């Protein structure tokens, strides 16, 4: 997810190098918001699906719902799902901030090399 956000910020900056870091950050946040919901849902469903068979076995022994929810296994799965979701939520603004600061400086340093290579290629093709 973070690579997708960083590469989209890079493509946005390449297409419009006049954008400020704040505008690039906002673009990264918009891209990240689209991914965040689906990634968090997928993560929670993966944790739930991996422990579903064990919960069904325990429930088949007529363990009531309150005892089932108080078991260590269930609480660990809930904590794993919440921790993973929080990591996804925090990844979006952190990578958007870092990419919006680093990408313009990296591409600005390499811009003269890119222009020279492009000009040399155009001259050689003529």
N, C-alpha and C positions, 0 to 999 in steps of 0.2 A: 504494500500500500504506500509506503513512504517513497519507494522508487517511482511509482506512478505519479505521485504528487510532485516530486522534484523534477521529473522529466517533463511534466506538463508545464511547470513554471519555466523551465528552460525553453521550451518551444514557444511559450507566450512571449518571453523576453526576446527571443530571436526574431519573432515576427514583428515586435514593436519594442525596440530598445530604448524608447523614450519613457517607458513606464518607470515609476518610482518603486522603491522597495515596499512601500505601503500598498501600492496597487498590486504588486506581485504577490504580497502576502494575502491580500483579499482574494485574488484569483486562486491561490493555493487552498485557501479555506473553502472556497466554493467547490473546487474539485474534491476536496477531502470530505465535505459534508455529504456529497453524493455516494461516496464509498463507505462512509462510516456506518450507516444504518444497516446495510446489507452484511458488512463484515461482522458487526456485533451480533446480529441475529444468527448468522452462520456459526459463529463461535459458540454461542449459548446452545444452539441445537446440537452441535457436535458433542459438547460435554454431556448434555442430557441423553443423547442417543447412546453414548458409550457406557453410561451407567444404567440405562433403562432395564436391561435384562436382570441385573442384580437387584434393583428395586422391585421388579415383578416377583422374583424368587422370594425375597423377604416378605413382601406383601401376601404371597400365597400361604405363608405360615400364619396367617391371621394376626399379624402385627398391626395394631391400630395406627391410624394416620399420624397421630401426635408422636408416638414412639418412632415411627419411620422417619419423620422429619427431624427428630432429635438425634438420629444416628450420625456418627462421625462421617460415614461415607457420603451421606446426603449433604451435610454441611460443607464438606470439602468440595464437592462438585459445585455447590452454589458459590462458594468463595472463588473457585477457579474461574467460573463463568463471569463473575463480577470483576475480578482482577483483569482478566483478558479484555473485557469490554472497556474498562477504564484505561488500559494500555492503548487500545485503539483510539479512544477519545482523546487522550493526551498526545498521541503521535501526530495527529493532524496539525494542531497549531505549532508544535515544536518543529516539525520538518518544514512547515510553510515558512516559519520565521527564519530558520537556518538557510533554506534554499533561497529565500528572497534577498538575503544579505550576501551570500557567497556567489551565487550564479552571475549576477551582474559584474562583480569584480573579476571573476575568472574569465568570462567572455570578453570583457573589455581589454584585458591583458592579451588575449589571443586574437583580438579583432584585426590588428595590423597584419599578423601572419595569415589569417584567413583571407583578407583582402588581397595581399600579395600573391598568395597561391591561386586565388581566383583569377586575378589579372594575368598571371603567368600562364595559366591553363587556357584562358581566352586567347592570348597572343599565340600560343603554340597551336591552337586549333584553327587559327586563321590562315 
